[in-house]
């Protein structure tokens, strides 16, 4: 089990070139849980994640790790606690899987004592956890999209951070691989106690896999809490501008959103809102 | 690298280590082979010429013994030529692979994107118009080379991360600066063809011991600096976001690497002229030899030096007329450039 670290933001604002995209966000990622940030396109969810992971600086407010401002922590020390899988990471041409995953060890290595048995162990563990041990000596270029995403997650795991942020880890994957990746992250959360926060596009998968949801609209948080407590037809309307019914997912019991478009909505609408109050 | 007993490792970790060592062995063999080749080329360069001196004479001259004839020919003519070639090859090789790795694009080497053209134009300007000393010439080449790099970076701001836009702008600026070189050479009618060729394509002809210290100092200081930064470079290769996540101070690392690489290319250009395509070819050839995935700084430096010496030997002895080294490297590099450009247009932007 890992130590518990708390990543939080205080009145956080961020954006690009004078445009404010994240507009005053206060949040605390529950330690040891899976948090998912959801929202419509361009609501600022990805920018929020990037600011939390110090990829872009806050224009005002702060991001705090255990109460300390992350922009004041030494970058290497921070990188041993806070990991990030960006949306489109780039693999060098021809690199072997084990070598790429090994680059996750960067913050643990020193200049002149670069590779240790501990690094080999961390890489082996990461490959095993993500189920790609048998690919260790293959070139990353040769892998399928699903395999490649597992390798990238393995690289983030090899970094052995207690907090892991992921920017849309399921994009470009088919449904089976999306579920596979989310199961994998859940395993990781349960076995290592890693605090996970990610941006997901699919609200239904988010509602199923999140312990805690952060729903955003126009740069602000509009709802936070357990999916069962916060996902309602009203929230879906507010966040996505979409009419919908929300029913309990027959597989998981989590809220399931059934969108109502202009076509193919012949069923009579259920009058009651089943899922209870917003947080 | 550490002396941990293998018994402490789990089977899975041992397998990882075995794979890593296998790739490490290939790299070590590649580097050793390149080193042997370089030594062989150096010896050949010292022995061969209008008069062929036996190895014994060459060794004697290098040991500062007085050998009639050989002392002048080898000591005064051939040694500076070899040293200039090795230093320029190392400098171009490191500069090229640093740019290519950082921008993740094999086209992004300083000789393709116009930086060495800037340094060359500045050197010719200093020599022809200012009639400056070699120190001032080197300094001006460095300043203009850095300015050219800055101008290209500024003009390409907001482009894609693969550097497609930067490369096109760089090729354009490079063409302009090459025109400046040609114009200045036209004006300098007192120059002989050999001197002119040096600033157009690069040449080791007329290399003198007293011109070498700036380049030697640059290589001695900057090559280790790039080596120290090569771990950060490998993280930057994964993209800005991943490098930041791995704890690299990306802005500082990028700036140091760019300045070091540009300076190496400019010092080499000020000494030997912009030897065509050495920076461009060294990294990709090194990757073929040692495999990708590990740092290419050392192998690319060796390949760069071997390319310069090998091409100079071909230029001097393979044909009836002697050609400067840059003509030969140009002939070697041009087809590869065409292949890459075709690949780039097919993939759209970065290859």
HADDOCK unambig.tbl for C-alpha pairs under 7 A between the chains (distance, minus, plus):
assign (segid A and resid 55 and name CA) (segid B and resid 241 and name CA) 6.27 0.50 0.50
assign (segid A and resid 55 and name CA) (segid B and resid 244 and name CA) 6.58 0.50 0.50
assign (segid A and resid 75 and name CA) (segid B and resid 247 and name CA) 4.67 0.50 0.50
assign (segid A and resid 75 and name CA) (segid B and resid 248 and name CA) 6.64 0.50 0.50
assign (segid A and resid 75 and name CA) (segid B and resid 249 and name CA) 6.80 0.50 0.50
assign (segid A and resid 76 and name CA) (segid B and resid 247 and name CA) 4.31 0.50 0.50
assign (segid A and resid 76 and name CA) (segid B and resid 248 and name CA) 6.93 0.50 0.50
assign (segid A and resid 78 and name CA) (segid B and resid 247 and name CA) 6.92 0.50 0.50
assign (segid A and resid 79 and name CA) (segid B and resid 245 and name CA) 6.06 0.50 0.50
assign (segid A and resid 79 and name CA) (segid B and resid 246 and name CA) 5.49 0.50 0.50
assign (segid A and resid 79 and name CA) (segid B and resid 247 and name CA) 4.86 0.50 0.50
assign (segid A and resid 83 and name CA) (segid B and resid 245 and name CA) 5.86 0.50 0.50
assign (segid A and resid 84 and name CA) (segid B and resid 245 and name CA) 5.54 0.50 0.50
assign (segid A and resid 86 and name CA) (segid B and resid 241 and name CA) 6.14 0.50 0.50
assign (segid A and resid 86 and name CA) (segid B and resid 242 and name CA) 6.56 0.50 0.50
assign (segid A and resid 89 and name CA) (segid B and resid 238 and name CA) 6.34 0.50 0.50
assign (segid A and resid 89 and name CA) (segid B and resid 239 and name CA) 6.42 0.50 0.50
assign (segid A and resid 89 and name CA) (segid B and resid 242 and name CA) 6.63 0.50 0.50
assign (segid A and resid 90 and name CA) (segid B and resid 238 and name CA) 4.92 0.50 0.50
assign (segid A and resid 90 and name CA) (segid B and resid 239 and name CA) 5.96 0.50 0.50
assign (segid A and resid 91 and name CA) (segid B and resid 238 and name CA) 5.85 0.50 0.50
assign (segid A and resid 92 and name CA) (segid B and resid 237 and name CA) 6.63 0.50 0.50
assign (segid A and resid 92 and name CA) (segid B and resid 238 and name CA) 6.73 0.50 0.50
assign (segid A and resid 94 and name CA) (segid B and resid 292 and name CA) 5.72 0.50 0.50
assign (segid A and resid 95 and name CA) (segid B and resid 292 and name CA) 5.52 0.50 0.50
assign (segid A and resid 95 and name CA) (segid B and resid 293 and name CA) 4.56 0.50 0.50
assign (segid A and resid 96 and name CA) (segid B and resid 293 and name CA) 6.73 0.50 0.50
assign (segid A and resid 98 and name CA) (segid B and resid 16 and name CA) 6.86 0.50 0.50
assign (segid A and resid 99 and name CA) (segid B and resid 293 and name CA) 6.30 0.50 0.50
assign (segid A and resid 104 and name CA) (segid B and resid 246 and name CA) 6.72 0.50 0.50
assign (segid A and resid 106 and name CA) (segid B and resid 246 and name CA) 6.13 0.50 0.50
assign (segid A and resid 107 and name CA) (segid B and resid 246 and name CA) 5.81 0.50 0.50
assign (segid A and resid 107 and name CA) (segid B and resid 247 and name CA) 5.89 0.50 0.50
assign (segid A and resid 115 and name CA) (segid B and resid 1 and name CA) 6.44 0.50 0.50
assign (segid A and resid 116 and name CA) (segid B and resid 1 and name CA) 6.88 0.50 0.50
assign (segid A and resid 116 and name CA) (segid B and resid 2 and name CA) 6.05 0.50 0.50
assign (segid A and resid 117 and name CA) (segid B and resid 4 and name CA) 6.74 0.50 0.50
assign (segid A and resid 120 and name CA) (segid B and resid 13 and name CA) 5.29 0.50 0.50
assign (segid A and resid 120 and name CA) (segid B and resid 16 and name CA) 6.18 0.50 0.50
assign (segid A and resid 120 and name CA) (segid B and resid 17 and name CA) 6.05 0.50 0.50
assign (segid A and resid 121 and name CA) (segid B and resid 13 and name CA) 4.90 0.50 0.50
assign (segid A and resid 124 and name CA) (segid B and resid 12 and name CA) 5.63 0.50 0.50
assign (segid A and resid 124 and name CA) (segid B and resid 13 and name CA) 4.99 0.50 0.50
assign (segid A and resid 124 and name CA) (segid B and resid 16 and name CA) 6.30 0.50 0.50
assign (segid A and resid 137 and name CA) (segid B and resid 19 and name CA) 6.45 0.50 0.50
